């Protein structure tokens, strides 16, 4: 009786370990995200080969894109990465194209929000780009068929160029450039949305003080950006609110007349 219980207990333990191992192997071997694609009434999936007949300018290089990791699991169709975002394409293909029979993320951000749920929330914050109002689309800033989705150091120049394509006044060049712009627009601005004005990542002078400390000493080394190095006392001024008001550092992106970033 005891040996029978011991065998049953061992069976449960080793069986559980085996199932857990299979689960882990499955997780490691799956390298594609799983999602529910957009729905187009009456349409069925046709596969990327059908899309490439007309859209080869996109499909030829799409294999190296970040979104290429999205795919529907149907070996009969082959790769179906396009339809993961654009919806089933049978009607679109049969009609020889058209805008009414396929999902276009440029017109419908809901296609992007299916995966990027956090961005839907950010666009609902008090200060954001007017994506929800249909005045700006995700693809106006992101090359969804390319590999620009990361925000690593190699992408900072590209991000700045994307922002200044609309915000031309902030592009410069300036005689006196704000060094913070070299860190990228997103070091000060939250591009999808923020509770702060101008989509800033922090309120008022708190944003500036992240780099321009009040004390000139930082871990025993002189901090050249510290406002404590300046002849004018900033102790009271920084408590009053913003650094870019009241005739102070109004030209925060750069100035052509004053190295203190005044106009």
N, C-alpha and C positions, 0 to 999 in steps of 0.2 A: 504493500500500500504506500509506504513511504517512498519507495523508488519510483512508483508511478507518479506521485505528486511532484517528485523532483524532476522527472522527465517532462512533465507538463509545464512546470515553471521554466525549465531551460528552453523548451520550445517557444514559450511566449517571449522570453528575453531575446533569444537569438533571432526569432522571427521579427521582432520589433526592430532589432538592429539592422537586419537585412532590408526591411522596408524603408527605414531611414536612409540607408546607404543608397538605395535606388532613387529616393527622392532627391538626395544631394547630387547624384550623378545627372539626373534629369535637369536640375537647375543649372549645373555647370555647362551641360551640353547645349542648352537653349541659349542662343545669342541674339534672338530677335524678340522685340516687344510684342505682346499680345493685346489687341484692342478690338473694340467693336467699330467697324468702318461706318461711314455715313450711308444712309439709306436713300436709294432712288427708286420710287415705286415702279415695279414692272421690269426693272433692269437686273441683269445677272453679271457675274464676273467673267472677264474674258482673258485676263493676264497681260503682262507687260509687253509681250511680243506684238499684241494687237495695237497697243498704244504707240509702239515704236514705228509703226507704219506711217504715222503722220507727225509724231513728236520726237523724231530721232535727234533733234537738236538738244533735247533735254535728256532723253534716255541714254544717249551715248556716254555721258559722263556721270550719270546719276548713281552708278555703282559705288563711287567713292564718297557719296554724300552721307551726312549723318542720318537723314531720314530713310536711307536705303535699308536700315536695320528693321524698319517696319514692314511686315508682310503678313498676308493671310495664308493660313495653312491649308493648301489644297494642291497636292502633287499633280493632279490632272491638268491644272492650269499653268503650272510652272510658277515663275515669280509674279507676284501680284502687289508689288510695292506701291505702284501708282494708285491703285484703287483703294489702298488703305486710307488715303486722305481724300481722294476725289470721288470715291464711291464706285459702285459697279458700272462698267462702261459699255455694256452691250447696246443700249439705245443710242448713246453718243456715237459709237462706232458705226452702227447701222445707218444713222442719219448723216454720216459724213461730217460730224462735228456739231457745233452749236453750244450756246451758253446755258440754255434752259434744261439740258438733259445730263448735266454733270455738276459736281460740286466744285466751286472755285473758291479756295481759301482767301483770295484777294477780296472777294465780295462777301464772304461769310467767315468771320473769325471763329465761329462755332466749330469749324473743322479743326482748327488748331487747339481750341479749348478742350477737345475730347481727350487730349493727352496733357496739355499744359493747363491743368485746372487752377494752379496757383496764379497764373497770369490773368485769368478771368477775374479773380478777386482783386488783383492789383489795379486792373483797369476800372474797377468800381470805386476806387479810392477818390477822395475829393479833388486831387490834382493828378491828371494823367493825360496821355495822348488820347485824342478823341476816336479811339478804335470802336468803342461801343456805339458811337453816333454814326459810324460809317464814313467818317471824314478821312481816316487813316487806316491802312490795313497792315497786317503783320508782314506781308511781303514787301511793303515799302521800305522796311528796314532790314529784313532778313532774306537772304538768298536761300529759300527753302529747298531748292534742288542742288545746292552746293554744300560746302563744309564750313560755313561761317558761324555755326551755332555756338561754338565755344567762346569763352571770354578770357582766355589765357593771355600772357604778355604779347605773344605774336599777333594777337588780334586787336590790340589797343589802337593802332594807327587806323585800321579798317573801321573800327567803331567810331572814331572821331570823324572820319570822312563821311560815314553814314549820317551822323548827326548834323554836320555842317552843310550837307547837301540841301537841307531845309533851313537851318539856322545859320545863314550866310554871314550875318553881322558878327557872329562869334568866331568866325574862322581866322580873321586876320589877313595878312601878317601884321603884327604890332611892333612898334619900336621897343616897347617894354612889355614883354610877354609874361603872363602869369605862369610860373613854373608848374602849378598844379594841372594845367591843361596837358602837360606831357604825360601825366598819369592816366589820362583818358577821361572823357566826359562822365563816364559812369562812376568815377571816384567821388563826384559831388552830386550827381543826379541819378535818380532811380528811373530809368527810361520807361518802365511800364506803368508806374504810378506811385504816389506817395501821399502821406497825410500832410506833408509840408508844402508850402508855396514853391512854385517853380520846380516841383518834383525833386526837391533836395533831400538828401539822405539824412540830414539832421537839421534842427531848427536854428535860425539866427546865427549868432556868433559861435555857437557850439560846433557848427560845421568848420569854421575857420580854425578854431582852436585845436582841432584834431591834428593839424600840422604846425600852426603858429602858436606854440605854447606860451604861456605868460612868463615862465621862467626861462632865462637864457642858458641855463645849465641842464643838460640831459645826460644823466648817468656819468657825470664828471667831464663831459665833453660840451663844448660851446655849440649851441644850436643856432645857426645863422638865421633860421626862420622865426625864432622866438621874438614875440613883440616886446619882451623885456630888454632886448638889445637896442630898442629905439629910445630916443631922448624924451618923447612924449609919454606920459603915463597913460596906460590903457586900462588900468584897474577899474575905474568907474565907467569908462566908455563901453567896455565889453558887457557890462551888466545891463546896459540900456537897450540892447537888442542886436540889430544887424550891424555888420562891419561895412556894408556897402550902401549906407545911407548918410544923410546929414553932411554931404560934402566930403566924405572920407573916401573909401576905396570903391567908388562907383563903377569903375571899369574893371570888373573882377576877371574878365577873360583876357584883358590886355589893354594897354594905353599907348597912345602915340605922343603924349605930352608930359607924363609924370611917372617916375619909376615907383611911386607909391600906389600906382594904379588908380590915379585920379584922372578925371576928364580934362 
